[in-house]
């Protein structure tokens, strides 16, 4: 008869590695999620931020002056 190989982890050290791997995967997932959200915020927030900074400058321009190419 052929011998079978057990796929179960033996001892606590293997369990610790599984927990570490799970923690690393969780960290990667949260990092990826955070970067995706940051990209969306930067994409949709950049132009309004520039307009707000321009409106708060001295002298105070009107919105039409900020948006015109002149």
PQR file of N, CA, C, O and H, with PARSE charges and radii, in Angstrom:
ATOM      1  N   UNK A   1       0.823  -1.182   0.000 -0.4000 1.5000
ATOM      2  CA  UNK A   1       0.000   0.000   0.000 -0.0000 2.0000
ATOM      3  C   UNK A   1       0.867   1.246   0.000  0.5500 1.7000
ATOM      4  O   UNK A   1       1.949   1.287   0.587 -0.5500 1.4000
ATOM      5  N   UNK A   2       0.363   2.239  -0.666 -0.4000 1.5000
ATOM      6  CA  UNK A   2       1.089   3.496  -0.724 -0.0000 2.0000
ATOM      7  C   UNK A   2       0.847   4.283   0.555  0.5500 1.7000
ATOM      8  O   UNK A   2      -0.249   4.263   1.116 -0.5500 1.4000
ATOM      9  H   UNK A   2      -0.515   2.206  -1.143  0.4000 1.0000
ATOM     10  N   UNK A   3       1.867   4.964   0.998 -0.4000 1.5000
ATOM     11  CA  UNK A   3       1.705   5.762   2.217 -0.0000 2.0000
ATOM     12  C   UNK A   3       1.043   7.096   1.855  0.5500 1.7000
ATOM     13  O   UNK A   3       1.273   7.647   0.779 -0.5500 1.4000
ATOM     14  H   UNK A   3       2.757   4.980   0.542  0.4000 1.0000
ATOM     15  N   UNK A   4       0.241   7.586   2.753 -0.4000 1.5000
ATOM     16  CA  UNK A   4      -0.437   8.858   2.512 -0.0000 2.0000
ATOM     17  C   UNK A   4       0.288   9.966   3.258  0.5500 1.7000
ATOM     18  O   UNK A   4       0.869   9.744   4.320 -0.5500 1.4000
ATOM     19  H   UNK A   4       0.054   7.138   3.627  0.4000 1.0000
ATOM     20  N   UNK A   5       0.245  11.135   2.699 -0.4000 1.5000
ATOM     21  CA  UNK A   5       0.900  12.295   3.296 -0.0000 2.0000
ATOM     22  C   UNK A   5      -0.175  13.153   3.948  0.5500 1.7000
ATOM     23  O   UNK A   5      -1.162  13.521   3.311 -0.5500 1.4000
ATOM     24  H   UNK A   5      -0.227  11.316   1.836  0.4000 1.0000
ATOM     25  N   UNK A   6       0.023  13.460   5.196 -0.4000 1.5000
ATOM     26  CA  UNK A   6      -0.925  14.286   5.920 -0.0000 2.0000
ATOM     27  C   UNK A   6      -0.641  15.756   5.618  0.5500 1.7000
ATOM     28  O   UNK A   6       0.504  16.202   5.684 -0.5500 1.4000
ATOM     29  H   UNK A   6       0.825  13.161   5.713  0.4000 1.0000
ATOM     30  N   UNK A   7      -1.696  16.501   5.288 -0.4000 1.5000
ATOM     31  CA  UNK A   7      -1.545  17.923   4.981 -0.0000 2.0000
ATOM     32  C   UNK A   7      -1.808  18.794   6.198  0.5500 1.7000
ATOM     33  O   UNK A   7      -1.714  20.019   6.114 -0.5500 1.4000
ATOM     34  H   UNK A   7      -2.626  16.138   5.235  0.4000 1.0000
ATOM     35  N   UNK A   8      -2.136  18.182   7.326 -0.4000 1.5000
ATOM     36  CA  UNK A   8      -2.382  18.951   8.534 -0.0000 2.0000
ATOM     37  C   UNK A   8      -1.066  19.483   9.095  0.5500 1.7000
ATOM     38  O   UNK A   8      -0.027  18.826   9.038 -0.5500 1.4000
ATOM     39  H   UNK A   8      -2.213  17.187   7.395  0.4000 1.0000
ATOM     40  N   UNK A   9      -1.148  20.675   9.628 -0.4000 1.5000
ATOM     41  CA  UNK A   9       0.027  21.260  10.269 -0.0000 2.0000
ATOM     42  C   UNK A   9       0.190  20.643  11.647  0.5500 1.7000
ATOM     43  O   UNK A   9      -0.791  20.432  12.360 -0.5500 1.4000
ATOM     44  H   UNK A   9      -1.992  21.209   9.674  0.4000 1.0000
ATOM     45  N   UNK A  10       1.407  20.360  12.012 -0.4000 1.5000
ATOM     46  CA  UNK A  10       1.674  19.764  13.318 -0.0000 2.0000
ATOM     47  C   UNK A  10       2.335  20.788  14.215  0.5500 1.7000
ATOM     48  O   UNK A  10       3.262  21.484  13.800 -0.5500 1.4000
ATOM     49  H   UNK A  10       2.203  20.532  11.432  0.4000 1.0000
ATOM     50  N   UNK A  11       1.866  20.878  15.425 -0.4000 1.5000
ATOM     51  CA  UNK A  11       2.495  21.752  16.408 -0.0000 2.0000
ATOM     52  C   UNK A  11       2.006  23.178  16.298  0.5500 1.7000
ATOM     53  O   UNK A  11       1.274  23.529  15.373 -0.5500 1.4000
ATOM     54  H   UNK A  11       1.113  20.312  15.762  0.4000 1.0000
ATOM     55  N   UNK A  12       2.420  24.001  17.256 -0.4000 1.5000
ATOM     56  CA  UNK A  12       1.994  25.390  17.287 -0.0000 2.0000
ATOM     57  C   UNK A  12       2.795  26.275  16.343  0.5500 1.7000
ATOM     58  O   UNK A  12       2.313  27.334  15.942 -0.5500 1.4000
ATOM     59  H   UNK A  12       3.015  23.715  18.007  0.4000 1.0000
ATOM     60  N   UNK A  13       3.992  25.869  15.983 -0.4000 1.5000
ATOM     61  CA  UNK A  13       4.809  26.707  15.109 -0.0000 2.0000
ATOM     62  C   UNK A  13       4.172  26.856  13.739  0.5500 1.7000
ATOM     63  O   UNK A  13       4.249  27.930  13.143 -0.5500 1.4000
ATOM     64  H   UNK A  13       4.383  25.008  16.308  0.4000 1.0000
ATOM     65  N   UNK A  14       3.557  25.829  13.235 -0.4000 1.5000
ATOM     66  CA  UNK A  14       2.885  25.916  11.946 -0.0000 2.0000
ATOM     67  C   UNK A  14       1.658  26.803  12.044  0.5500 1.7000
ATOM     68  O   UNK A  14       1.343  27.551  11.118 -0.5500 1.4000
ATOM     69  H   UNK A  14       3.495  24.956  13.719  0.4000 1.0000
ATOM     70  N   UNK A  15       0.967  26.713  13.175 -0.4000 1.5000
ATOM     71  CA  UNK A  15      -0.200  27.553  13.377 -0.0000 2.0000
ATOM     72  C   UNK A  15       0.215  29.017  13.446  0.5500 1.7000
ATOM     73  O   UNK A  15      -0.491  29.891  12.941 -0.5500 1.4000
ATOM     74  H   UNK A  15       1.223  26.106  13.927  0.4000 1.0000
ATOM     75  N   UNK A  16       1.349  29.282  14.063 -0.4000 1.5000
ATOM     76  CA  UNK A  16       1.869  30.647  14.153 -0.0000 2.0000
ATOM     77  C   UNK A  16       2.189  31.188  12.757  0.5500 1.7000
ATOM     78  O   UNK A  16       1.923  32.353  12.462 -0.5500 1.4000
ATOM     79  H   UNK A  16       1.922  28.573  14.473  0.4000 1.0000
ATOM     80  N   UNK A  17       2.754  30.350  11.914 -0.4000 1.5000
ATOM     81  CA  UNK A  17       3.067  30.778  10.551 -0.0000 2.0000
ATOM     82  C   UNK A  17       1.794  31.097   9.791  0.5500 1.7000
ATOM     83  O   UNK A  17       1.753  32.058   9.023 -0.5500 1.4000
ATOM     84  H   UNK A  17       2.971  29.403  12.153  0.4000 1.0000
ATOM     85  N   UNK A  18       0.758  30.302   9.996 -0.4000 1.5000
ATOM     86  CA  UNK A  18      -0.517  30.551   9.326 -0.0000 2.0000
ATOM     87  C   UNK A  18      -1.113  31.879   9.797  0.5500 1.7000
ATOM     88  O   UNK A  18      -1.665  32.632   8.994 -0.5500 1.4000
ATOM     89  H   UNK A  18       0.792  29.521  10.620  0.4000 1.0000
ATOM     90  N   UNK A  19      -1.003  32.166  11.093 -0.4000 1.5000
ATOM     91  CA  UNK A  19      -1.509  33.435  11.609 -0.0000 2.0000
ATOM     92  C   UNK A  19      -0.706  34.599  11.050  0.5500 1.7000
ATOM     93  O   UNK A  19      -1.279  35.625  10.685 -0.5500 1.4000
ATOM     94  H   UNK A  19      -0.555  31.555  11.745  0.4000 1.0000
ATOM     95  N   UNK A  20       0.612  34.453  10.979 -0.4000 1.5000
ATOM     96  CA  UNK A  20       1.450  35.509  10.410 -0.0000 2.0000
ATOM     97  C   UNK A  20       1.100  35.747   8.949  0.5500 1.7000
ATOM     98  O   UNK A  20       1.012  36.889   8.499 -0.5500 1.4000
ATOM     99  H   UNK A  20       1.078  33.619  11.275  0.4000 1.0000
ATOM    100  N   UNK A  21       0.903  34.665   8.219 -0.4000 1.5000
ATOM    101  CA  UNK A  21       0.557  34.783   6.808 -0.0000 2.0000
ATOM    102  C   UNK A  21      -0.792  35.473   6.663  0.5500 1.7000
ATOM    103  O   UNK A  21      -0.975  36.298   5.768 -0.5500 1.4000
ATOM    104  H   UNK A  21       0.974  33.737   8.585  0.4000 1.0000
ATOM    105  N   UNK A  22      -1.739  35.138   7.541 -0.4000 1.5000
ATOM    106  CA  UNK A  22      -3.048  35.766   7.513 -0.0000 2.0000
ATOM    107  C   UNK A  22      -2.928  37.256   7.830  0.5500 1.7000
ATOM    108  O   UNK A  22      -3.588  38.079   7.196 -0.5500 1.4000
ATOM    109  H   UNK A  22      -1.590  34.468   8.268  0.4000 1.0000
ATOM    110  N   UNK A  23      -2.102  37.601   8.794 -0.4000 1.5000
ATOM    111  CA  UNK A  23      -1.898  39.007   9.149 -0.0000 2.0000
ATOM    112  C   UNK A  23      -1.252  39.764   7.997  0.5500 1.7000
ATOM    113  O   UNK A  23      -1.623  40.904   7.720 -0.5500 1.4000
ATOM    114  H   UNK A  23      -1.566  36.932   9.309  0.4000 1.0000
ATOM    115  N   UNK A  24      -0.308  39.153   7.336 -0.4000 1.5000
ATOM    116  CA  UNK A  24       0.356  39.788   6.199 -0.0000 2.0000
ATOM    117  C   UNK A  24      -0.631  39.984   5.051  0.5500 1.7000
ATOM    118  O   UNK A  24      -0.649  41.037   4.414 -0.5500 1.4000
ATOM    119  H   UNK A  24      -0.006  38.226   7.561  0.4000 1.0000
ATOM    120  N   UNK A  25      -1.457  38.959   4.790 -0.4000 1.5000
ATOM    121  CA  UNK A  25      -2.458  39.082   3.731 -0.0000 2.0000
ATOM    122  C   UNK A  25      -3.461  40.171   4.063  0.5500 1.7000
ATOM    123  O   UNK A  25      -3.878  40.925   3.184 -0.5500 1.4000
ATOM    124  H   UNK A  25      -1.442  38.103   5.308  0.4000 1.0000
ATOM    125  N   UNK A  26      -3.848  40.256   5.323 -0.4000 1.5000
ATOM    126  CA  UNK A  26      -4.781  41.292   5.752 -0.0000 2.0000
ATOM    127  C   UNK A  26      -4.159  42.679   5.577  0.5500 1.7000
ATOM    128  O   UNK A  26      -4.826  43.608   5.121 -0.5500 1.4000
ATOM    129  H   UNK A  26      -3.509  39.644   6.037  0.4000 1.0000
ATOM    130  N   UNK A  27      -2.894  42.815   5.935 -0.4000 1.5000
ATOM    131  CA  UNK A  27      -2.198  44.090   5.780 -0.0000 2.0000
ATOM    132  C   UNK A  27      -2.116  44.483   4.304  0.5500 1.7000
ATOM    133  O   UNK A  27      -2.334  45.644   3.956 -0.5500 1.4000
ATOM    134  H   UNK A  27      -2.352  42.060   6.305  0.4000 1.0000
ATOM    135  N   UNK A  28      -1.805  43.530   3.449 -0.4000 1.5000
ATOM    136  CA  UNK A  28      -1.739  43.807   2.004 -0.0000 2.0000
ATOM    137  C   UNK A  28      -3.099  44.230   1.476  0.5500 1.7000
ATOM    138  O   UNK A  28      -3.197  45.139   0.652 -0.5500 1.4000
ATOM    139  H   UNK A  28      -1.628  42.587   3.732  0.4000 1.0000
ATOM    140  N   UNK A  29      -4.150  43.567   1.955 -0.4000 1.5000
ATOM    141  CA  UNK A  29      -5.497  43.898   1.498 -0.0000 2.0000
ATOM    142  C   UNK A  29      -5.887  45.306   1.912  0.5500 1.7000
ATOM    143  O   UNK A  29      -6.442  46.055   1.108 -0.5500 1.4000
ATOM    144  H   UNK A  29      -4.070  42.829   2.624  0.4000 1.0000
ATOM    145  N   UNK A  30      -5.604  45.679   3.164 -0.4000 1.5000
ATOM    146  CA  UNK A  30      -5.929  47.016   3.637 -0.0000 2.0000
ATOM    147  C   UNK A  30      -5.083  48.082   2.940  0.5500 1.7000
ATOM    148  O   UNK A  30      -5.567  49.177   2.652 -0.5500 1.4000
ATOM    149  H   UNK A  30      -5.153  45.071   3.817  0.4000 1.0000
ATOM    150  N   UNK A  31      -3.832  47.757   2.674 -0.4000 1.5000
ATOM    151  CA  UNK A  31      -2.967  48.702   1.970 -0.0000 2.0000
ATOM    152  C   UNK A  31      -3.484  48.951   0.559  0.5500 1.7000
ATOM    153  O   UNK A  31      -3.545  50.093   0.103 -0.5500 1.4000
ATOM    154  H   UNK A  31      -3.439  46.868   2.909  0.4000 1.0000
ATOM    155  N   UNK A  32      -3.854  47.879  -0.126 -0.4000 1.5000
ATOM    156  CA  UNK A  32      -4.396  48.012  -1.476 -0.0000 2.0000
ATOM    157  C   UNK A  32      -5.687  48.826  -1.459  0.5500 1.7000
ATOM    158  O   UNK A  32      -5.891  49.691  -2.310 -0.5500 1.4000
ATOM    159  H   UNK A  32      -3.804  46.951   0.244  0.4000 1.0000
ATOM    160  N   UNK A  33      -6.560  48.547  -0.484 -0.4000 1.5000
ATOM    161  CA  UNK A  33      -7.815  49.278  -0.364 -0.0000 2.0000
ATOM    162  C   UNK A  33      -7.544  50.764  -0.132  0.5500 1.7000
ATOM    163  O   UNK A  33      -8.191  51.616  -0.740 -0.5500 1.4000
ATOM    164  H   UNK A  33      -6.394  47.844   0.208  0.4000 1.0000
ATOM    165  N   UNK A  34      -6.598  51.071   0.739 -0.4000 1.5000
ATOM    166  CA  UNK A  34      -6.265  52.457   1.044 -0.0000 2.0000
ATOM    167  C   UNK A  34      -5.695  53.202  -0.153  0.5500 1.7000
ATOM    168  O   UNK A  34      -6.028  54.364  -0.386 -0.5500 1.4000
ATOM    169  H   UNK A  34      -6.072  50.378   1.232  0.4000 1.0000
ATOM    170  N   UNK A  35      -4.846  52.537  -0.901 -0.4000 1.5000
ATOM    171  CA  UNK A  35      -4.258  53.167  -2.089 -0.0000 2.0000
ATOM    172  C   UNK A  35      -5.328  53.432  -3.137  0.5500 1.7000
ATOM    173  O   UNK A  35      -5.318  54.490  -3.767 -0.5500 1.4000
ATOM    174  H   UNK A  35      -4.576  51.593  -0.712  0.4000 1.0000
ATOM    175  N   UNK A  36      -6.251  52.495  -3.337 -0.4000 1.5000
ATOM    176  CA  UNK A  36      -7.329  52.698  -4.308 -0.0000 2.0000
ATOM    177  C   UNK A  36      -8.190  53.888  -3.908  0.5500 1.7000
ATOM    178  O   UNK A  36      -8.550  54.706  -4.754 -0.5500 1.4000
ATOM    179  H   UNK A  36      -6.258  51.636  -2.825  0.4000 1.0000
ATOM    180  N   UNK A  37      -8.522  53.989  -2.626 -0.4000 1.5000
ATOM    181  CA  UNK A  37      -9.340  55.114  -2.162 -0.0000 2.0000
ATOM    182  C   UNK A  37      -8.585  56.434  -2.310  0.5500 1.7000
ATOM    183  O   UNK A  37      -9.180  57.449  -2.671 -0.5500 1.4000
ATOM    184  H   UNK A  37      -8.230  53.324  -1.938  0.4000 1.0000
ATOM    185  N   UNK A  38      -7.291  56.427  -2.036 -0.4000 1.5000
ATOM    186  CA  UNK A  38      -6.481  57.632  -2.174 -0.0000 2.0000
ATOM    187  C   UNK A  38      -6.432  58.092  -3.622  0.5500 1.7000
ATOM    188  O   UNK A  38      -6.492  59.290  -3.896 -0.5500 1.4000
ATOM    189  H   UNK A  38      -6.808  55.603  -1.743  0.4000 1.0000
ATOM    190  N   UNK A  39      -6.321  57.141  -4.558 -0.4000 1.5000
ATOM    191  CA  UNK A  39      -6.314  57.499  -5.979 -0.0000 2.0000
ATOM    192  C   UNK A  39      -7.615  58.166  -6.392  0.5500 1.7000
ATOM    193  O   UNK A  39      -7.604  59.148  -7.134 -0.5500 1.4000
ATOM    194  H   UNK A  39      -6.272  56.168  -4.335  0.4000 1.0000
ATOM    195  N   UNK A  40      -8.744  57.634  -5.910 -0.4000 1.5000
ATOM    196  CA  UNK A  40     -10.045  58.215  -6.253 -0.0000 2.0000
ATOM    197  C   UNK A  40     -10.173  59.610  -5.671  0.5500 1.7000
ATOM    198  O   UNK A  40     -10.640  60.525  -6.349 -0.5500 1.4000
ATOM    199  H   UNK A  40      -8.752  56.837  -5.307  0.4000 1.0000
ATOM    200  N   UNK A  41      -9.762  59.783  -4.417 -0.4000 1.5000
ATOM    201  CA  UNK A  41      -9.841  61.098  -3.780 -0.0000 2.0000
ATOM    202  C   UNK A  41      -8.951  62.105  -4.509  0.5500 1.7000
ATOM    203  O   UNK A  41      -9.363  63.241  -4.746 -0.5500 1.4000
ATOM    204  H   UNK A  41      -9.383  59.039  -3.866  0.4000 1.0000
ATOM    205  N   UNK A  42      -7.744  61.695  -4.863 -0.4000 1.5000
ATOM    206  CA  UNK A  42      -6.829  62.598  -5.574 -0.0000 2.0000
ATOM    207  C   UNK A  42      -7.365  62.929  -6.963  0.5500 1.7000
ATOM    208  O   UNK A  42      -7.232  64.060  -7.432 -0.5500 1.4000
ATOM    209  H   UNK A  42      -7.409  60.772  -4.671  0.4000 1.0000
ATOM    210  N   UNK A  43      -7.969  61.945  -7.618 -0.4000 1.5000
ATOM    211  CA  UNK A  43      -8.479  62.164  -8.978 -0.0000 2.0000
ATOM    212  C   UNK A  43      -9.613  63.180  -8.986  0.5500 1.7000
ATOM    213  O   UNK A  43      -9.606  64.101  -9.803 -0.5500 1.4000
ATOM    214  H   UNK A  43      -8.077  61.026  -7.237  0.4000 1.0000
ATOM    215  N   UNK A  44     -10.583  63.031  -8.096 -0.4000 1.5000
ATOM    216  CA  UNK A  44     -11.743  63.911  -8.089 -0.0000 2.0000
ATOM    217  C   UNK A  44     -11.558  65.150  -7.230  0.5500 1.7000
ATOM    218  O   UNK A  44     -12.373  66.069  -7.312 -0.5500 1.4000
ATOM    219  H   UNK A  44     -10.589  62.284  -7.432  0.4000 1.0000
ATOM    220  N   UNK A  45     -10.536  65.210  -6.424 -0.4000 1.5000
ATOM    221  CA  UNK A  45     -10.364  66.341  -5.532 -0.0000 2.0000
ATOM    222  C   UNK A  45      -9.310  67.343  -5.941  0.5500 1.7000
ATOM    223  O   UNK A  45      -9.219  68.410  -5.334 -0.5500 1.4000
ATOM    224  H   UNK A  45      -9.874  64.463  -6.357  0.4000 1.0000
ATOM    225  N   UNK A  46      -8.501  67.038  -6.961 -0.4000 1.5000
ATOM    226  CA  UNK A  46      -7.382  67.913  -7.307 -0.0000 2.0000
ATOM    227  C   UNK A  46      -7.857  69.244  -7.882  0.5500 1.7000
ATOM    228  O   UNK A  46      -7.445  70.297  -7.395 -0.5500 1.4000
ATOM    229  H   UNK A  46      -8.576  66.171  -7.454  0.4000 1.0000
ATOM    230  N   UNK A  47      -8.706  69.228  -8.895 -0.4000 1.5000
ATOM    231  CA  UNK A  47      -9.171  70.465  -9.536 -0.0000 2.0000
ATOM    232  C   UNK A  47      -9.959  71.332  -8.540  0.5500 1.7000
ATOM    233  O   UNK A  47      -9.704  72.533  -8.457 -0.5500 1.4000
ATOM    234  H   UNK A  47      -9.041  68.373  -9.291  0.4000 1.0000
ATOM    235  N   UNK A  48     -10.911  70.757  -7.779 -0.4000 1.5000
ATOM    236  CA  UNK A  48     -11.584  71.608  -6.786 -0.0000 2.0000
ATOM    237  C   UNK A  48     -10.627  72.215  -5.761  0.5500 1.7000
ATOM    238  O   UNK A  48     -10.823  73.349  -5.323 -0.5500 1.4000
ATOM    239  H   UNK A  48     -11.119  69.781  -7.846  0.4000 1.0000
ATOM    240  N   UNK A  49      -9.598  71.470  -5.381 -0.4000 1.5000
ATOM    241  CA  UNK A  49      -8.613  72.007  -4.446 -0.0000 2.0000
ATOM    242  C   UNK A  49      -7.894  73.208  -5.044  0.5500 1.7000
ATOM    243  O   UNK A  49      -7.699  74.212  -4.359 -0.5500 1.4000
ATOM    244  H   UNK A  49      -9.438  70.549  -5.737  0.4000 1.0000
ATOM    245  N   UNK A  50      -7.501  73.122  -6.298 -0.4000 1.5000
ATOM    246  CA  UNK A  50      -6.821  74.238  -6.965 -0.0000 2.0000
ATOM    247  C   UNK A  50      -7.746  75.445  -7.053  0.5500 1.7000
ATOM    248  O   UNK A  50      -7.306  76.577  -6.850 -0.5500 1.4000
ATOM    249  H   UNK A  50      -7.659  72.306  -6.854  0.4000 1.0000
ATOM    250  N   UNK A  51      -9.034  75.216  -7.356 -0.4000 1.5000
ATOM    251  CA  UNK A  51      -9.988  76.322  -7.439 -0.0000 2.0000
ATOM    252  C   UNK A  51     -10.156  76.986  -6.077  0.5500 1.7000
ATOM    253  O   UNK A  51     -10.195  78.213  -5.984 -0.5500 1.4000
ATOM    254  H   UNK A  51      -9.391  74.296  -7.522  0.4000 1.0000
ATOM    255  N   UNK A  52     -10.257  76.177  -5.015 -0.4000 1.5000
ATOM    256  CA  UNK A  52     -10.421  76.742  -3.671 -0.0000 2.0000
ATOM    257  C   UNK A  52      -9.182  77.537  -3.269  0.5500 1.7000
ATOM    258  O   UNK A  52      -9.305  78.618  -2.693 -0.5500 1.4000
ATOM    259  H   UNK A  52     -10.226  75.181  -5.091  0.4000 1.0000
ATOM    260  N   UNK A  53      -8.013  77.024  -3.560 -0.4000 1.5000
ATOM    261  CA  UNK A  53      -6.776  77.757  -3.250 -0.0000 2.0000
ATOM    262  C   UNK A  53      -6.730  79.068  -4.032  0.5500 1.7000
ATOM    263  O   UNK A  53      -6.328  80.102  -3.498 -0.5500 1.4000
ATOM    264  H   UNK A  53      -7.913  76.146  -4.028  0.4000 1.0000
ATOM    265  N   UNK A  54      -7.145  79.019  -5.307 -0.4000 1.5000
ATOM    266  CA  UNK A  54      -7.155  80.240  -6.121 -0.0000 2.0000
ATOM    267  C   UNK A  54      -8.144  81.267  -5.618  0.5500 1.7000
ATOM    268  O   UNK A  54      -7.878  82.468  -5.673 -0.5500 1.4000
ATOM    269  H   UNK A  54      -7.471  78.179  -5.741  0.4000 1.0000
ATOM    270  N   UNK A  55      -9.294  80.803  -5.122 -0.4000 1.5000
ATOM    271  CA  UNK A  55     -10.306  81.739  -4.623 -0.0000 2.0000
ATOM    272  C   UNK A  55      -9.887  82.370  -3.301  0.5500 1.7000
ATOM    273  O   UNK A  55     -10.352  83.458  -2.963 -0.5500 1.4000
ATOM    274  H   UNK A  55      -9.510  79.828  -5.077  0.4000 1.0000
ATOM    275  N   UNK A  56      -9.026  81.710  -2.559 -0.4000 1.5000
ATOM    276  CA  UNK A  56      -8.574  82.256  -1.280 -0.0000 2.0000
ATOM    277  C   UNK A  56      -7.306  83.087  -1.414  0.5500 1.7000
ATOM    278  O   UNK A  56      -6.769  83.561  -0.413 -0.5500 1.4000
ATOM    279  H   UNK A  56      -8.648  80.826  -2.834  0.4000 1.0000
ATOM    280  N   UNK A  57      -6.826  83.267  -2.625 -0.4000 1.5000
ATOM    281  CA  UNK A  57      -5.602  84.051  -2.823 -0.0000 2.0000
ATOM    282  C   UNK A  57      -5.932  85.545  -2.808  0.5500 1.7000
ATOM    283  O   UNK A  57      -7.096  85.944  -2.788 -0.5500 1.4000
ATOM    284  H   UNK A  57      -7.261  82.882  -3.439  0.4000 1.0000
ATOM    285  N   UNK A  58      -4.895  86.336  -2.818 -0.4000 1.5000
ATOM    286  CA  UNK A  58      -5.065  87.776  -2.798 -0.0000 2.0000
ATOM    287  C   UNK A  58      -4.634  88.337  -4.136  0.5500 1.7000
ATOM    288  O   UNK A  58      -3.512  87.992  -4.508 -0.5500 1.4000
ATOM    289  H   UNK A  58      -3.949  86.012  -2.834  0.4000 1.0000
ATOM    290  N   UNK A  59      -5.291  89.101  -4.881 -0.4000 1.5000
ATOM    291  CA  UNK A  59      -6.649  89.597  -4.734 -0.0000 2.0000
ATOM    292  C   UNK A  59      -7.659  88.489  -5.023  0.5500 1.7000
ATOM    293  O   UNK A  59      -7.342  87.518  -5.710 -0.5500 1.4000
ATOM    294  H   UNK A  59      -6.202  89.381  -4.578  0.4000 1.0000
ATOM    295  N   UNK A  60      -8.867  88.634  -4.502 -0.4000 1.5000
ATOM    296  CA  UNK A  60      -9.882  87.594  -4.619 -0.0000 2.0000
ATOM    297  C   UNK A  60     -10.522  87.636  -6.009  0.5500 1.7000
ATOM    298  O   UNK A  60     -11.275  88.558  -6.324 -0.5500 1.4000
ATOM    299  H   UNK A  60      -9.125  89.422  -3.943  0.4000 1.0000
ATOM    300  N   UNK A  61     -10.215  86.627  -6.840 -0.4000 1.5000
ATOM    301  CA  UNK A  61     -10.836  86.586  -8.165 -0.0000 2.0000
ATOM    302  C   UNK A  61     -12.233  85.963  -8.089  0.5500 1.7000
ATOM    303  O   UNK A  61     -12.577  85.276  -7.127 -0.5500 1.4000
ATOM    304  H   UNK A  61      -9.603  85.879  -6.583  0.4000 1.0000
ATOM    305  N   UNK A  62     -13.023  86.225  -9.130 -0.4000 1.5000
ATOM    306  CA  UNK A  62     -14.324  85.572  -9.230 -0.0000 2.0000
ATOM    307  C   UNK A  62     -14.116  84.185  -9.816  0.5500 1.7000
ATOM    308  O   UNK A  62     -13.076  83.904 -10.412 -0.5500 1.4000
ATOM    309  H   UNK A  62     -12.744  86.783  -9.911  0.4000 1.0000
ATOM    310  N   UNK A  63     -15.103  83.323  -9.647 -0.4000 1.5000
ATOM    311  CA  UNK A  63     -15.014  81.964 -10.145 -0.0000 2.0000
ATOM    312  C   UNK A  63     -14.831  81.941 -11.662  0.5500 1.7000
ATOM    313  O   UNK A  63     -14.075  81.120 -12.183 -0.5500 1.4000
ATOM    314  H   UNK A  63     -15.948  83.551  -9.163  0.4000 1.0000
ATOM    315  N   UNK A  64     -15.519  82.837 -12.374 -0.4000 1.5000
ATOM    316  CA  UNK A  64     -15.394  82.885 -13.841 -0.0000 2.0000
ATOM    317  C   UNK A  64     -13.955  83.262 -14.260  0.5500 1.7000
ATOM    318  O   UNK A  64     -13.463  82.783 -15.282 -0.5500 1.4000
ATOM    319  H   UNK A  64     -16.133  83.504 -11.951  0.4000 1.0000
ATOM    320  N   UNK A  65     -13.299  84.103 -13.483 -0.4000 1.5000
ATOM    321  CA  UNK A  65     -11.910  84.470 -13.789 -0.0000 2.0000
ATOM    322  C   UNK A  65     -10.970  83.283 -13.571  0.5500 1.7000
ATOM    323  O   UNK A  65      -9.990  83.124 -14.298 -0.5500 1.4000
ATOM    324  H   UNK A  65     -13.698  84.493 -12.653  0.4000 1.0000
ATOM    325  N   UNK A  66     -11.270  82.454 -12.573 -0.4000 1.5000
ATOM    326  CA  UNK A  66     -10.425  81.283 -12.327 -0.0000 2.0000
ATOM    327  C   UNK A  66     -10.586  80.224 -13.412  0.5500 1.7000
ATOM    328  O   UNK A  66      -9.624  79.543 -13.768 -0.5500 1.4000
ATOM    329  H   UNK A  66     -12.067  82.584 -11.983  0.4000 1.0000
ATOM    330  N   UNK A  67     -11.792  80.088 -13.931 -0.4000 1.5000
ATOM    331  CA  UNK A  67     -12.059  79.026 -14.908 -0.0000 2.0000
ATOM    332  C   UNK A  67     -11.741  79.438 -16.337  0.5500 1.7000
ATOM    333  O   UNK A  67     -11.604  78.572 -17.200 -0.5500 1.4000
ATOM    334  H   UNK A  67     -12.574  80.641 -13.642  0.4000 1.0000
ATOM    335  N   UNK A  68     -11.620  80.723 -16.613 -0.4000 1.5000
ATOM    336  CA  UNK A  68     -11.311  81.149 -17.980 -0.0000 2.0000
ATOM    337  C   UNK A  68      -9.817  80.976 -18.256  0.5500 1.7000
ATOM    338  O   UNK A  68      -8.998  81.113 -17.347 -0.5500 1.4000
ATOM    339  H   UNK A  68     -11.731  81.426 -15.912  0.4000 1.0000
ATOM    340  N   UNK A  69      -9.459  80.674 -19.519 -0.4000 1.5000
ATOM    341  CA  UNK A  69      -8.046  80.424 -19.854 -0.0000 2.0000
ATOM    342  C   UNK A  69      -7.207  81.685 -19.978  0.5500 1.7000
ATOM    343  O   UNK A  69      -5.999  81.573 -20.186 -0.5500 1.4000
ATOM    344  H   UNK A  69     -10.124  80.563 -20.257  0.4000 1.0000
ATOM    345  N   UNK A  70      -7.777  82.880 -19.864 -0.4000 1.5000
ATOM    346  CA  UNK A  70      -7.020  84.128 -20.044 -0.0000 2.0000
ATOM    347  C   UNK A  70      -6.100  84.387 -18.900  0.5500 1.7000
ATOM    348  O   UNK A  70      -5.391  85.393 -18.893 -0.5500 1.4000
ATOM    349  H   UNK A  70      -8.759  82.971 -19.695  0.4000 1.0000
TER
END
